[in-house]
Amino acid sequence: ETPEGLRSGARLLVTAFELGELEIPSVDVRVVAADGRSSTEILSTDRFGVEIVSVGTDESGDIRDIRGPLAIPVSAVRMAFWTLIVAVAAALAYWLWRRTRRSVGSVEPARLDAEPDLPPHERALAALEALEASPLLERGQVKEYHIQVSAILRRYVEERFDVEALELTTAEVFDGLARSEADAGFRQGLRPFLEQCDLVKFAKFRPLPERCRETLAVGRRLVLESAPVVEKTTAEPEAA
């Protein structure tokens, strides 16, 4: 503190990394006049000692065990409420699953392998006829209807032209048909047919029943036009 009543101070933060008695050494402070031109003076602090002790030491001298996680209190009423909600949701999901499975499973799917002795085009025509007679459209199962009619034509492509079609996309099917013996007319007619089925299966497009029947009719025409032509031979009369 100066004679004029001015006080200047500084606070130092000291960190110790050892336990026991430590000594804080003297600190030199350089004092400069306010005008900066007068002589400077060096002031030194007194040395003093401190004792560093540990905090939180157990009286027995052992290390304390780690405390476990705190339990979150849950009321019995709230637990019963959420249990009831989960049970009701599970029961509703099971009921919907059973109802959907029963409604879909009650319709006999149209399959090409029903008559394995028939040629591919005849099996495809028989499967289309069975699908046409099914009650899928009357029940409003438009998506299931297009899934089956698409599968019939895709399996026909596999057996007729030896091109994998059931597990491939529409673009991949036409890449395979381009390398097969399928003529351009069949490929041009098959593309909009499969694209129409894809719209219903994947884009949630829902055409009217009349349009669905037209799609099946297009599939039947594609099968008939691409069926192999069987040449008929007539027996010559035997010589007398």
ChimeraX attribute file (.defattr): number of C-alpha atoms within 10 A of each C-alpha:
attribute: neighborCount
match mode: 1-to-1
recipient: residues
	/A:1	8
	/A:2	7
	/A:3	6
	/A:4	6
	/A:5	6
	/A:6	7
	/A:7	8
	/A:8	6
	/A:9	5
	/A:10	4
	/A:11	5
	/A:12	5
	/A:13	4
	/A:14	6
	/A:15	6
	/A:16	8
	/A:17	6
	/A:18	11
	/A:19	10
	/A:20	11
	/A:21	10
	/A:22	13
	/A:23	10
	/A:24	12
	/A:25	11
	/A:26	12
	/A:27	11
	/A:28	11
	/A:29	11
	/A:30	10
	/A:31	11
	/A:32	13
	/A:33	10
	/A:34	7
	/A:35	6
	/A:36	8
	/A:37	8
	/A:38	9
	/A:39	8
	/A:40	11
	/A:41	10
	/A:42	9
	/A:43	11
	/A:44	10
	/A:45	11
	/A:46	9
	/A:47	10
	/A:48	10
	/A:49	10
	/A:50	10
	/A:51	10
	/A:52	13
	/A:53	10
	/A:54	8
	/A:55	6
	/A:56	6
	/A:57	11
	/A:58	9
	/A:59	7
	/A:60	7
	/A:61	7
	/A:62	8
	/A:63	9
	/A:64	10
	/A:65	6
	/A:66	6
	/A:67	6
	/A:68	6
	/A:69	6
	/A:70	6
	/A:71	6
	/A:72	6
	/A:73	6
	/A:74	8
	/A:75	8
	/A:76	8
	/A:77	9
	/A:78	10
	/A:79	10
	/A:80	10
	/A:81	10
	/A:82	11
	/A:83	11
	/A:84	12
	/A:85	10
	/A:86	11
	/A:87	11
	/A:88	12
	/A:89	11
	/A:90	11
	/A:91	11
	/A:92	12
	/A:93	12
	/A:94	12
	/A:95	12
	/A:96	11
	/A:97	11
	/A:98	11
	/A:99	12
	/A:100	11
	/A:101	11
	/A:102	11
	/A:103	12
	/A:104	13
	/A:105	10
	/A:106	9
	/A:107	12
	/A:108	11
	/A:109	15
	/A:110	21
	/A:111	19
	/A:112	24
	/A:113	13
	/A:114	12
	/A:115	14
	/A:116	9
	/A:117	9
	/A:118	13
	/A:119	15
	/A:120	23
	/A:121	23
	/A:122	17
	/A:123	21
	/A:124	30
	/A:125	20
	/A:126	20
	/A:127	24
	/A:128	23
	/A:129	15
	/A:130	14
	/A:131	23
	/A:132	18
	/A:133	10
	/A:134	16
	/A:135	14
	/A:136	18
	/A:137	19
	/A:138	9
	/A:139	9
	/A:140	13
	/A:141	14
	/A:142	20
	/A:143	21
	/A:144	16
	/A:145	24
	/A:146	23
	/A:147	14
	/A:148	18
	/A:149	25
	/A:150	23
	/A:151	20
	/A:152	23
	/A:153	27
	/A:154	23
	/A:155	23
	/A:156	24
	/A:157	24
	/A:158	16
	/A:159	16
	/A:160	18
	/A:161	17
	/A:162	14
	/A:163	23
	/A:164	16
	/A:165	21
	/A:166	17
	/A:167	11
	/A:168	13
	/A:169	12
	/A:170	16
	/A:171	12
	/A:172	14
	/A:173	21
	/A:174	18
	/A:175	12
	/A:176	16
	/A:177	22
	/A:178	14
	/A:179	10
	/A:180	12
	/A:181	10
	/A:182	16
	/A:183	11
	/A:184	11
	/A:185	11
	/A:186	15
	/A:187	17
	/A:188	11
	/A:189	14
	/A:190	21
	/A:191	14
	/A:192	13
	/A:193	19
	/A:194	22
	/A:195	14
	/A:196	17
	/A:197	22
	/A:198	19
	/A:199	15
	/A:200	18
	/A:201	18
	/A:202	9
	/A:203	9
	/A:204	11
	/A:205	14
	/A:206	15
	/A:207	13
	/A:208	11
	/A:209	13
	/A:210	9
	/A:211	11
	/A:212	21
	/A:213	14
	/A:214	11
	/A:215	20
	/A:216	21
	/A:217	15
	/A:218	16
	/A:219	22
	/A:220	20
	/A:221	15
	/A:222	19
	/A:223	22
	/A:224	14
	/A:225	12
	/A:226	17
	/A:227	14
	/A:228	12
	/A:229	7
	/A:230	6
	/A:231	6
	/A:232	6
	/A:233	6
	/A:234	6
	/A:235	6
	/A:236	6
	/A:237	6
	/A:238	5
	/A:239	4
	/A:240	3
